[in-house]
Amino acid sequence: MRQNKLVQHGKRQLKYPDSAHNRAPSCAVDVIAYPIDWVDRERQTLFAGYVLGVAQAQGLQLRWGGDWDRDFQVADNSFDDLVHFELVEA
């Protein structure tokens, strides 16, 4: 399975089916701003701020893969997944 191969190569953290993406219904999505630039961390961080702000305005709590612990410090992750957003369970 592709997800497990990505784990082996350090591109993902969780094997199938442990990811929030694999739940039914899924509570996670990978999204990047267009035009796509995978290495522009600043642009992905700005986009994440927009997504998180809209979610908060809608009463939703999200976790972003650039700030897993949700402390607004984006340099303290051991693994970044800047395109990842997931619902925080209440």
Backbone as JSON Lines, residues from 0, in Angstrom:
{"i":0,"aa":"M","n":[0.84,-1.17,0.0],"ca":[0.0,0.0,0.0],"c":[0.89,1.24,0.0]}
{"i":1,"aa":"R","n":[0.48,2.25,-0.77],"ca":[1.29,3.46,-0.96],"c":[1.58,4.19,0.36]}
{"i":2,"aa":"Q","n":[0.57,4.31,1.22],"ca":[0.76,5.02,2.48],"c":[1.86,4.36,3.32]}
{"i":3,"aa":"N","n":[1.9,3.06,3.39],"ca":[2.93,2.37,4.17],"c":[4.32,2.55,3.56]}
{"i":4,"aa":"K","n":[4.4,2.6,2.22],"ca":[5.69,2.88,1.58],"c":[6.17,4.29,1.89]}
{"i":5,"aa":"L","n":[5.25,5.25,1.94],"ca":[5.62,6.62,2.29],"c":[6.14,6.7,3.72]}
{"i":6,"aa":"V","n":[5.58,5.91,4.62],"ca":[6.07,5.84,6.0],"c":[7.51,5.33,6.01]}
{"i":7,"aa":"Q","n":[7.79,4.29,5.25],"ca":[9.14,3.72,5.18],"c":[10.15,4.74,4.68]}
{"i":8,"aa":"H","n":[9.73,5.64,3.78],"ca":[10.63,6.64,3.21],"c":[10.61,7.96,3.97]}
{"i":9,"aa":"G","n":[9.94,8.0,5.14],"ca":[9.92,9.19,5.97],"c":[9.03,10.31,5.47]}
{"i":10,"aa":"K","n":[8.14,10.02,4.53],"ca":[7.25,11.03,3.97],"c":[5.93,11.13,4.73]}
{"i":11,"aa":"R","n":[5.6,10.11,5.47],"ca":[4.39,10.07,6.3],"c":[4.77,9.49,7.66]}
{"i":12,"aa":"Q","n":[3.92,9.76,8.65],"ca":[4.19,9.29,10.0],"c":[3.4,8.04,10.38]}
{"i":13,"aa":"L","n":[2.21,7.88,9.83],"ca":[1.33,6.8,10.27],"c":[1.03,5.82,9.14]}
{"i":14,"aa":"K","n":[1.1,4.54,9.49],"ca":[0.74,3.48,8.53],"c":[-0.77,3.38,8.4]}
{"i":15,"aa":"Y","n":[-1.19,2.77,7.3],"ca":[-2.61,2.49,7.09],"c":[-3.07,1.46,8.11]}
{"i":16,"aa":"P","n":[-4.18,1.6,8.78],"ca":[-5.24,2.59,8.66],"c":[-5.23,3.61,9.78]}
{"i":17,"aa":"D","n":[-4.06,3.91,10.36],"ca":[-3.99,4.73,11.57],"c":[-4.13,6.24,11.33]}
{"i":18,"aa":"S","n":[-4.08,6.69,10.11],"ca":[-4.18,8.11,9.79],"c":[-5.61,8.61,9.89]}
{"i":19,"aa":"A","n":[-5.77,9.89,10.25],"ca":[-7.09,10.51,10.27],"c":[-7.71,10.53,8.88]}
{"i":20,"aa":"H","n":[-6.89,10.43,7.84],"ca":[-7.41,10.37,6.48],"c":[-8.2,9.09,6.21]}
{"i":21,"aa":"N","n":[-7.91,8.04,6.95],"ca":[-8.47,6.73,6.66],"c":[-9.75,6.41,7.43]}
{"i":22,"aa":"R","n":[-10.25,7.35,8.19],"ca":[-11.52,7.14,8.89],"c":[-12.67,7.32,7.92]}
{"i":23,"aa":"A","n":[-13.8,6.77,8.26],"ca":[-15.0,6.96,7.43],"c":[-16.1,7.52,8.3]}
{"i":24,"aa":"P","n":[-16.51,8.75,8.12],"ca":[-15.98,9.68,7.12],"c":[-14.62,10.24,7.56]}
{"i":25,"aa":"S","n":[-13.84,10.64,6.58],"ca":[-12.51,11.18,6.85],"c":[-12.61,12.47,7.63]}
{"i":26,"aa":"C","n":[-11.7,12.66,8.56],"ca":[-11.66,13.92,9.31],"c":[-10.37,14.68,9.01]}
{"i":27,"aa":"A","n":[-9.7,14.34,7.91],"ca":[-8.47,15.03,7.52],"c":[-8.42,15.18,6.01]}
{"i":28,"aa":"V","n":[-7.71,16.23,5.6],"ca":[-7.56,16.51,4.17],"c":[-6.18,17.14,3.95]}
{"i":29,"aa":"D","n":[-5.61,16.91,2.79],"ca":[-4.38,17.58,2.39],"c":[-4.74,18.61,1.33]}
{"i":30,"aa":"V","n":[-4.38,19.87,1.58],"ca":[-4.73,20.98,0.68],"c":[-3.52,21.9,0.56]}
{"i":31,"aa":"I","n":[-3.27,22.38,-0.66],"ca":[-2.2,23.34,-0.89],"c":[-2.73,24.44,-1.82]}
{"i":32,"aa":"A","n":[-2.25,25.66,-1.61],"ca":[-2.68,26.78,-2.44],"c":[-2.13,26.63,-3.86]}
{"i":33,"aa":"Y","n":[-2.9,27.14,-4.82],"ca":[-2.51,27.11,-6.21],"c":[-1.97,28.47,-6.61]}
{"i":34,"aa":"P","n":[-0.94,28.57,-7.41],"ca":[-0.19,27.48,-8.01],"c":[0.68,26.76,-6.97]}
{"i":35,"aa":"I","n":[0.83,25.48,-7.15],"ca":[1.51,24.63,-6.18],"c":[3.01,24.9,-6.16]}
{"i":36,"aa":"D","n":[3.52,25.11,-4.95],"ca":[4.96,25.23,-4.72],"c":[5.26,24.5,-3.42]}
{"i":37,"aa":"W","n":[5.69,23.26,-3.54],"ca":[5.87,22.38,-2.38],"c":[6.92,22.87,-1.41]}
{"i":38,"aa":"V","n":[7.86,23.7,-1.82],"ca":[8.97,24.1,-0.94],"c":[8.8,25.5,-0.35]}
{"i":39,"aa":"D","n":[7.74,26.21,-0.69],"ca":[7.52,27.56,-0.17],"c":[6.8,27.49,1.17]}
{"i":40,"aa":"R","n":[7.58,27.33,2.24],"ca":[7.03,27.17,3.59],"c":[6.25,28.41,4.04]}
{"i":41,"aa":"E","n":[6.78,29.58,3.7],"ca":[6.1,30.82,4.11],"c":[4.7,30.91,3.5]}
{"i":42,"aa":"R","n":[4.6,30.6,2.23],"ca":[3.31,30.65,1.55],"c":[2.34,29.62,2.11]}
{"i":43,"aa":"Q","n":[2.84,28.43,2.41],"ca":[1.98,27.39,2.99],"c":[1.53,27.78,4.39]}
{"i":44,"aa":"T","n":[2.4,28.47,5.14],"ca":[2.03,28.93,6.49],"c":[0.96,30.01,6.4]}
{"i":45,"aa":"L","n":[1.1,30.94,5.46],"ca":[0.07,31.97,5.27],"c":[-1.27,31.35,4.89]}
{"i":46,"aa":"F","n":[-1.23,30.37,3.99],"ca":[-2.45,29.68,3.58],"c":[-3.08,28.97,4.78]}
{"i":47,"aa":"A","n":[-2.26,28.33,5.59],"ca":[-2.78,27.62,6.77],"c":[-3.45,28.61,7.73]}
{"i":48,"aa":"G","n":[-2.87,29.79,7.89],"ca":[-3.49,30.8,8.75],"c":[-4.88,31.18,8.25]}
{"i":49,"aa":"Y","n":[-5.01,31.31,6.94],"ca":[-6.32,31.61,6.36],"c":[-7.31,30.47,6.64]}
{"i":50,"aa":"V","n":[-6.91,29.24,6.36],"ca":[-7.78,28.08,6.57],"c":[-8.18,27.97,8.05]}
{"i":51,"aa":"L","n":[-7.21,28.13,8.94],"ca":[-7.5,28.01,10.37],"c":[-8.43,29.13,10.84]}
{"i":52,"aa":"G","n":[-8.24,30.33,10.3],"ca":[-9.11,31.46,10.66],"c":[-10.54,31.25,10.2]}
{"i":53,"aa":"V","n":[-10.72,30.76,8.98],"ca":[-12.07,30.49,8.47],"c":[-12.72,29.38,9.3]}
{"i":54,"aa":"A","n":[-11.96,28.36,9.62],"ca":[-12.51,27.26,10.44],"c":[-12.95,27.78,11.8]}
{"i":55,"aa":"Q","n":[-12.12,28.6,12.42],"ca":[-12.47,29.13,13.73],"c":[-13.74,29.98,13.65]}
{"i":56,"aa":"A","n":[-13.87,30.78,12.6],"ca":[-15.07,31.6,12.42],"c":[-16.32,30.74,12.26]}
{"i":57,"aa":"Q","n":[-16.14,29.51,11.78],"ca":[-17.25,28.58,11.6],"c":[-17.48,27.7,12.83]}
{"i":58,"aa":"G","n":[-16.69,27.92,13.87],"ca":[-16.83,27.14,15.1],"c":[-16.16,25.78,15.05]}
{"i":59,"aa":"L","n":[-15.22,25.61,14.11],"ca":[-14.51,24.34,13.97],"c":[-13.1,24.47,14.5]}
{"i":60,"aa":"Q","n":[-12.61,23.42,15.13],"ca":[-11.23,23.38,15.58],"c":[-10.45,22.45,14.65]}
{"i":61,"aa":"L","n":[-9.37,22.99,14.06],"ca":[-8.52,22.22,13.18],"c":[-7.12,22.11,13.73]}
{"i":62,"aa":"R","n":[-6.45,21.02,13.39],"ca":[-5.02,20.85,13.65],"c":[-4.34,20.89,12.3]}
{"i":63,"aa":"W","n":[-3.27,21.68,12.22],"ca":[-2.51,21.82,10.98],"c":[-1.18,21.09,11.12]}
{"i":64,"aa":"G","n":[-0.73,20.45,10.06],"ca":[0.51,19.68,10.06],"c":[1.78,20.52,10.16]}
{"i":65,"aa":"G","n":[1.65,21.83,10.26],"ca":[2.8,22.7,10.51],"c":[2.86,23.16,11.96]}
{"i":66,"aa":"D","n":[1.85,22.78,12.76],"ca":[1.77,23.16,14.17],"c":[0.94,22.1,14.9]}
{"i":67,"aa":"W","n":[1.47,20.9,14.98],"ca":[0.73,19.76,15.52],"c":[0.17,20.01,16.91]}
{"i":68,"aa":"D","n":[0.94,20.68,17.77],"ca":[0.49,20.88,19.15],"c":[-0.35,22.15,19.32]}
{"i":69,"aa":"R","n":[-0.6,22.88,18.21],"ca":[-1.49,24.03,18.18],"c":[-1.07,25.13,19.15]}
{"i":70,"aa":"D","n":[0.26,25.33,19.29],"ca":[0.77,26.38,20.19],"c":[1.22,27.63,19.44]}
{"i":71,"aa":"F","n":[0.95,27.7,18.15],"ca":[1.3,28.82,17.27],"c":[2.8,28.98,17.09]}
{"i":72,"aa":"Q","n":[3.57,27.96,17.44],"ca":[5.01,27.93,17.18],"c":[5.24,26.95,16.04]}
{"i":73,"aa":"V","n":[5.65,27.45,14.89],"ca":[5.76,26.58,13.72],"c":[7.15,25.97,13.55]}
{"i":74,"aa":"A","n":[8.06,26.27,14.46],"ca":[9.42,25.74,14.33],"c":[9.7,24.6,15.31]}
{"i":75,"aa":"D","n":[8.7,24.14,16.05],"ca":[8.94,23.12,17.09],"c":[8.45,21.73,16.71]}
{"i":76,"aa":"N","n":[8.12,21.51,15.45],"ca":[7.67,20.18,15.01],"c":[8.86,19.27,14.74]}
{"i":77,"aa":"S","n":[8.68,17.99,15.0],"ca":[9.68,17.02,14.59],"c":[9.38,16.5,13.18]}
{"i":78,"aa":"F","n":[8.14,16.72,12.73],"ca":[7.73,16.3,11.39],"c":[6.71,17.31,10.87]}
{"i":79,"aa":"D","n":[6.98,17.9,9.72],"ca":[6.07,18.85,9.11],"c":[5.28,18.19,7.99]}
{"i":80,"aa":"D","n":[3.99,18.46,7.97],"ca":[3.1,18.06,6.88],"c":[2.24,19.29,6.58]}
{"i":81,"aa":"L","n":[2.84,20.25,5.89],"ca":[2.27,21.58,5.75],"c":[0.97,21.62,4.97]}
{"i":82,"aa":"V","n":[0.62,20.56,4.28],"ca":[-0.63,20.53,3.52],"c":[-1.75,19.82,4.29]}
{"i":83,"aa":"H","n":[-1.47,19.35,5.49],"ca":[-2.41,18.52,6.26],"c":[-3.24,19.38,7.22]}
{"i":84,"aa":"F","n":[-4.57,19.16,7.17],"ca":[-5.51,19.76,8.11],"c":[-6.44,18.66,8.59]}
{"i":85,"aa":"E","n":[-6.72,18.66,9.89],"ca":[-7.64,17.65,10.42],"c":[-8.52,18.25,11.49]}
{"i":86,"aa":"L","n":[-9.74,17.73,11.6],"ca":[-10.67,18.16,12.65],"c":[-10.15,17.69,14.0]}
{"i":87,"aa":"V","n":[-10.26,18.56,14.99],"ca":[-9.9,18.19,16.36],"c":[-11.17,17.66,17.02]}
{"i":88,"aa":"E","n":[-11.09,16.48,17.55],"ca":[-12.26,15.89,18.21],"c":[-12.5,16.58,19.52]}
{"i":89,"aa":"A","n":[-13.75,16.9,19.76],"ca":[-14.13,17.62,20.99],"c":[-14.11,16.72,22.19]}
